[in-house]
Amino acid sequence: QQRLKDFVVDPGESSNLTFDISETASGQQIDSFSVKSQSGGGPSSDTESDYIGQSRFDVSFAAGFNQFAAFLNALERHQPALFVDSLSITRSDQPNEGHKVKLNIAALVRKQPGN
């Protein structure tokens, strides 16, 4: 049961994940940070479980390589676990500006009985 809490968020706490992700970015001094919770468009029914669902987030920001690596590392250490499903990096044309990064992040959420 304790190990499950390392990977799965309780339904009432899932709304706090957006705040947690934002706080992690703030701690890394990330520029132009944005996080949006995805509504609808979740995983297909063949990947769903009767007991565990997913919350997904679209994250975008601008950062240098060291900031990006530190932010990614902080996300990997987050408890409960956050999973980076996809990422893309667009190189900046300006020498002193961060590269544009887009991440799709997923978190496992325990379903309430009867849902």
N, C-alpha and C positions, 0 to 999 in steps of 0.2 A: 504494500500500500504506500509506503514511504517513497519507493523508487518511482511509482506512478506519478507522484506529485512533482518529480523532476521533469516530467515530459508532458503532463496534461494539466490544463487550466480548468478550474471549476467554472461553471456557467456564469456565476455572478461576478467573477473576477476578469472575464474576458474583455470587458470594456476598458479595463486598466492597461491593456497591452499597448494601445496607441500612445498613452501617456508614457509608459515605460520606454518605448522605442524613441520617442521624442527626447526624453531625459538622457538616454544613452547618447544620442546625437549631440545634444547640448554639451555633454561632458567631453566630447571629442572636438568641440568648436567647429562643427560642420556648417558650411555656408548654404544658403538657399534651400533649407531643409523643408520637406513636405512629406506627410504620411496620411494616407487615406485608407480607411477600411473598405474592403470590397463588399458590395451587397449583391446578393444573388450569385451569379456566376461561380459558385463553388464547385467542388469536385463532382464528377459523375457518380451516379448511384452505385456503380460497381466498386468504387473505392471507399464508399461510406460504410460505417459500422453502425450497429444498433446502439452502441455505447459511446462512441467517440466521433466527433465531427471536426471541422476545421474552421478557423478564422483566418482570413487572408488580408494582407495589407500591401498596398503599392507605396513604395518609398522612393523619393528622388531627392538628390542633393548634389552639390558641387564640392569636390575635395581633391587635395593632392594625394599621392599614393600612400604616404604614411598615415594621413588622417583616415583614408578609406580602409587601410589594413587594420588600424586600431578600432574603428567602428565595427568592422566585420568580426573582429576578435571579441569585442564586447557583446555583440549579438550572440555569438556562439557560446559564450559563458552564461548567458541569461538563463535564469530558472524561473518558471518552466522553460523548456527548450523552445527556441525559435528556429525555424528551418528556412534557409534561403533557397527558394525553388528556382529562381532564375535571376541573372544580373546582366546588365549591359553597361559598358563604359564608353563614353564618347570623348575622345581627346580634345582638350581645349586648344583653340587657336591662339589664345593670348598667353604669354609666358608666365604671368603672375596670377592667373585665375585657375581655379580648380577644374578638374575634369568632371563632366556631367555623368552621374551614376544613377541607374534605375535598378531597384531591387523588387522582387516579389517575395514576400515573406509569409510563411504559414505557421500557425500554432495549432496544436491539438487541443480540443475543448471537449470536456466530458459532457455528454448529453444528459438532460434531466429525464428521469423515468417518465415514460408516456409520450416523449417527443419523437 
